Amino acid sequence: MAAFSLNIQKHVEPGLVSSGKFDGSHACLVAVTYGGNILVHSPHRQPQITGHDHEQSDRKLSWSGELAELQIGSEITALCTGRLNEDDRDILLIGTSTHVLAYHIEDNSDIFYKEMSDGARCIIIGKLSWLPNQVAIVGGNSSVTVLDLQGTEIFWTVVGGVVTSLTVFDFDGDDENELVIGTKDFEIKAYKKDNLIWDAKETAPITTLTGLPNRRFVYSVGNGTLGVYEMAQRLWRVKSKHRVVVTRSFDLNGDGIPEVITGWNNGKVDARLANCGEVIFKIQLSVGVAGIVEADYRRIGKSDLVIMSSSGEVRGYGSGTTMDTPEPGEAMRDLLAKKQMLQMELRQRAASVPNMYHGTKLAVSLMTSEGAARIALASGPGLLIHCAIVFTEGVFEGETQVIHPSRPRGELEIELRPPKNAPVDIHVKVCVGPAGADLLQVFEMTRQLPRFCMYQVIKRPIRITEDFTKNSVTAELAERPQRIALWLNQSLILPEEYEIKEEKPNNGSIEMWLCGMRDNKIHCFMADATGKVTIQTEDPTFAGDIIQSLALYLGLRELTSEVSFPVEEKKLLDALERVKELKEIDVKLQAETANETTLLKNIIIRLEDARILENIDEMKKRLVQLKNVNVDLIREHEIRMKSYRELTVNLKELNLGVQRAARLRVGKSASNTVARCRAAIQDENPKALALAIRHG
């Protein structure tokens, strides 16, 4: 049973709900409603009595009983509450596509108003290990920005893709908080300052991240998947046809261990054990969940789990809430289903197994052909493959593919096309038996596709263009070629194991030509006896993947490189120049809009004067002028919006280019590359940007 319930009867935007003690003692709910408005609900607020009624009209926040409304006037993309200093009162952080506003509800005043060129897709307040105080962390368009209490930018770094979620907790067990981010490009990344210490790829955009005790965190992705990681190891995951709106950590059953609380877009709220994902509590709302927060809403000295639906219904559950009792007959149905499964297993075990199945084996091999990685299966003599089931993440739609030949066959090839350069675990079940058999033997196996399985080894091309040789990355690894050869064998699907033959005149150097099966681009990997590695490719993303994979395999914490990508460099310099032009255009448009607004105010005043004087001709004249100015304002607004969209595209291109340049280095060199590129972009210095990309 709910500890309390109420209904504010307002439509609430999903995912934009928070809570805070804005006066230092009373818990309030904060939610975003239609039209860029923020609703504040404070059931225990004491009305303030003041004689300065004229000041109230100048304030943005207006109270009406327990409810107050704050009008922002633009689309709100992020909402967060917390403390940035020693004050007991929480502040409200509001993110839009262009700005971050820090607002003090109790004082009804702005703390700071910060322009964000990358936008504010998500905001959290937390304590990072390398900073002394609580800070506001803003995820934007391919970047993360850290702001202090005054709104001053104290840290900035570039990440791949649009940042969709953020959390801060002790990821690696060193008693210091790390920053973990989720992106629209399916990636989860953990940062210690600006050093990437771990990353993983999921199967859809990351929607929520929430830290848990014991170095764990819960995540959800856009395809309905929910799971928990413990450091770099995934403990469990479940998948639903519905979408996760919000995840939280709360001790619901009162055992001292927080559970994973999940709110879904179909109105379901469930609590799961963090170590295995077992559901111990669930409720169903009539509409989708908008937000879940932890707040002492009853003023009893401990927090409740407060759930808000998109229609404004609010329910609160205290720690120690009893678990839902199963419906009558549900337990019996579960037991009958288990009984049927056990009886079927007994029948199968009791069946006489034909002699032909004893000692049978299934040959399995990985290969590349016809533009894809493949698993080749071959059954033993006299046996045929009737069916194969392949489960893997991010390769097939729905993650599972069933191959059922029209006729059983002795050999079967399964085509795999991973979309990104990452190791892929595949689980295969193969049903084998003679033709027409009723009883089949099932082989189960697990294999891992190498990270670069979508690159096929080819012979050196006869003709190599001059433009191709201009694109390269050179790094000094100071490693023996034998270790690099071991990495090649692990990272590629090779027809035979690659070995270094030192008796040859080239003294054990490596030269391997590859063809990308996704885009048919040619790449060359070279290494000499001193450990100097050169990657010739027109794809800087592929070169970055190679550098990062090599550094991880060899255990390198620092790696510098010399980079030459003329086309990529020109693209970034063009984007920088375009950003400069668009900013100048925006300044001019703002000035024109300000003039038009002033003119509009004057016309309205004159129109009001004419109305009071009952001068109909003057009123008509002013109305025509008002209409013309309004048309101009609408046109200028459309131009500004088009300019802003183009500016966003160019800024994202710059940020992604900086990330690609950073991934060609490791450690301090990568951090320095980001810092120098960032400084060059802020100074609008194309020469400095080019040097930072080339030399780090």
Salt bridges, closest charged atoms under 4 A:
ASP23 OD2 - HIS26 ND1 2.41
GLU55 OE1 - ARG59 NH2 3.95
GLU66 OE1 - HIS41 NE2 2.95
ASP87 OD2 - ARG89 NE 3.25
ASP90 OD1 - ARG83 NE 3.05
ASP107 OD1 - ARG89 NH1 3.14
ASP110 OD2 - LYS60 NZ 3.12
GLU153 OE2 - ARG678 NH2 2.74
ASP172 OD2 - LYS192 NZ 3.57
ASP174 OD2 - LYS192 NZ 2.66
GLU178 OE2 - LYS192 NZ 2.45
GLU187 OE1 - LYS189 NZ 3.30
GLU187 OE2 - LYS201 NZ 2.54
GLU202 OE2 - ARG234 NH1 3.45
GLU230 OE1 - ARG216 NE 3.38
ASP270 OD2 - LYS268 NZ 3.87
ASP270 OD2 - ARG272 NH2 3.49
ASP304 OD2 - ARG298 NE 2.79
GLU313 OE2 - ARG315 NE 2.86
GLU345 OE2 - ARG349 NH2 3.13
GLU370 OE1 - ARG374 NH2 3.34
GLU393 OE2 - ARG234 NH2 2.08
GLU393 OE1 - ARG237 NH1 3.81
GLU399 OE1 - ARG237 NH2 2.45
GLU399 OE2 - LYS239 NZ 3.84
GLU413 OE1 - ARG374 NH1 3.75
GLU415 OE1 - ARG374 NH2 3.07
GLU415 OE2 - ARG417 NE 2.98
GLU479 OE2 - ARG483 NH1 3.31
GLU511 OE2 - ARG460 NH1 2.81
ASP545 OD1 - ARG663 NH2 2.66
GLU562 OE1 - HIS695 ND1 2.57
GLU568 OE2 - ARG660 NH2 2.80
GLU569 OE2 - ARG694 NH2 2.58
ASP574 OD2 - LYS570 NZ 3.00
GLU581 OE1 - ARG578 NH1 2.89
ASP586 OD1 - ARG640 NE 3.54
GLU608 OE2 - ARG611 NH2 2.56
GLU618 OE2 - ARG622 NE 2.68
ASP632 OD1 - ARG635 NH2 2.90
GLU646 OE2 - ARG578 NE 2.61
GLU653 OE2 - ARG660 NH2 3.21
